[in-house]
Amino acid sequence: MNFIQHLLDAFAKMDREKLLKAYHVSLYISLFRIWNRNRFDNPIWVNRDELKTMSKIGSNNTYYKALKTLEDCGFIKYTPS
């Protein structure tokens, strides 16, 4: 896994996506950090509170909205527990 190239490709895709806001980028980077911590194993399991803290998202509503948008735009595959 070339994580630098992965991030560069993700950033380029984010630049083209009109729906994304700063909190989407922050959440994606936080998910990437957890994925990296888990040695790029798929799938990863995340703790909502940890992820919200890492991405500086205070609202559950914003968190779930951002997850849905990232999934709809093809950045992640989200399966609720």
N, C-alpha and C positions, 0 to 999 in steps of 0.2 A: 504494500500500500504506500503510494507516494502521497503523503498527506498534504504536502505543500501544493502539489498539482490539484488534488481534490479540492482544497480550499479555493485556489485560484479559479477553478471551473465553477464552483458554487457561487463565488462572488460575481463572476461574469454573468451567470444566470440570474442572480439577484438584481444586477444592474438593469437587466431587460424586463424584469417582472414589476409591473406597475402597482400591484396590490400590496407589496411588502413595505412595512414600516420598520423603524429602528428596533422595536421589540421583537419582530420576526427574526431579524439578523442576530440579535442578542440570544434568542432562544436557540437558533440553529448552532451558533458557536458553542453554547453551553452543551447542547446535545453532542456536538463533535468532540468536546473535551471528555465527556463521559465515554463516548465510543472509543476514543484514544486510550483512556484509562483502562478500558476493557480489552485492549489490544485488538481493536477493530473487529471484535467478534459480533456476529449478528444472530439473533436480535439482541438488543440491550434492554435491560430493565432499569427504569428510572424511578426515583422518588420525587413526586410532584413538588414537595416543599424544598428539597435540595435544588431541583432544577429552577424553581421560581427564584430562589435566593441567588443562584449563580447567574441567572439572566436578568436579575434586577426587576422582575415582574412582580407586582404586589397583589394583583387581583386574579382570583381563580378564573373569572370570566375572560380576562385578557389572555391568560395562559392557554385556556382551551380554544379560544378563537385563533390564537397564533398557531397552535398545533394543527388545527383543521386547515388553516390557510397553507401552511407548509406542506401538508399532505396533498391538498388540492392542487398545488403548484408543482408537485412531483419531487420535492426535496426530501421527504421522509415517508415511511410507511408507518402509520400509527394504528396500534391495536390496543384499545383500552383493556385494562385488567378486569 
